[in-house]
Amino acid sequence: MSKRGRTGVENESRKQRKRHNKQVEDENDRLDRSYKNLRFAQRGLFDKRYKYGNFVTINQGTIEPSKLDVISYMYRQLYKKATDMTDRTRVLIAFDPKLWNQVCDKKKLELRPDGNYLLENSQKFLNTGGDIFFYIKSDKKSNADQILGLLKTGLEDA
């Protein structure tokens, strides 16, 4: 027995439990931070089980800097309309970081280095390549189509 009345095996077991508890605490802290950061994500971004969707691309060459505020305002209007619908309907928008830097109130965002626009071995976008994407998703086809119609009208008027 050691000074404290424990054997070497007991001390080692106690150290392992402490290490394990520390790992669990670290993992819980990491998850807690991740969940807190999710509140900054667009509503509907991680929802996967919508039945219908529309994807609209505004090509880089057609985007005038003076129209960025109009496009942002239009997105906010579409977002409100979508969330007011009875069936789950969401509108998401994706800007290239350089383009978003022109729209965002917080200037000097951290920009990604130039490179591939798709992650390797994945269809997930790293950035938009300068385009603006609208993703409309809904459990009801008529809702998705209605939001698409409003978006088209708004883009024509912009």
Residue pairs with C-beta under 8 A, 6 or more apart in sequence:
1 7
2 8
2 11
6 14
38 46
42 90
42 92
42 93
43 79
43 83
43 90
44 88
44 90
44 91
44 92
44 137
45 92
47 88
47 90
47 137
50 88
50 90
50 137
50 138
50 139
51 138
51 139
51 140
51 141
52 137
52 138
52 139
52 140
52 141
52 143
52 144
53 135
53 136
53 137
53 138
53 144
54 134
54 135
54 136
54 137
54 144
54 145
54 147
54 148
55 133
55 134
55 135
55 136
56 133
56 134
56 135
56 136
56 148
56 151
56 152
57 131
57 132
57 133
57 134
58 71
58 131
58 132
58 133
58 134
58 155
59 131
60 96
60 129
60 130
60 131
63 71
63 99
63 130
63 131
63 132
65 102
67 158
68 99
68 102
68 103
69 103
70 158
71 132
71 158
72 103
74 151
74 154
74 155
74 158
75 91
75 93
75 134
77 150
77 154
78 91
78 134
78 136
78 147
78 150
78 151
78 154
79 90
79 91
81 147
81 150
82 89
82 90
82 91
82 136
82 138
82 143
82 147
83 89
83 90
85 138
85 140
85 143
87 138
87 139
87 140
87 143
88 138
88 139
89 136
89 137
89 138
89 139
89 140
89 143
89 144
89 147
90 136
90 137
90 138
91 134
91 135
91 136
91 147
91 151
92 133
92 134
92 135
92 136
92 137
93 132
93 133
93 134
93 135
94 125
94 128
94 132
94 133
94 135
95 103
95 128
95 132
96 127
96 128
96 129
96 130
96 131
96 132
97 109
97 110
97 111
97 112
97 127
98 111
98 130
99 128
99 130
99 132
100 109
101 107
101 108
101 109
101 111
112 126
112 127
115 126
116 126
117 125
117 126
117 127
117 128
117 129
118 124
118 125
118 126
119 125
119 126
125 133
134 151
136 144
136 147
136 148
136 151
137 144
138 144
138 147
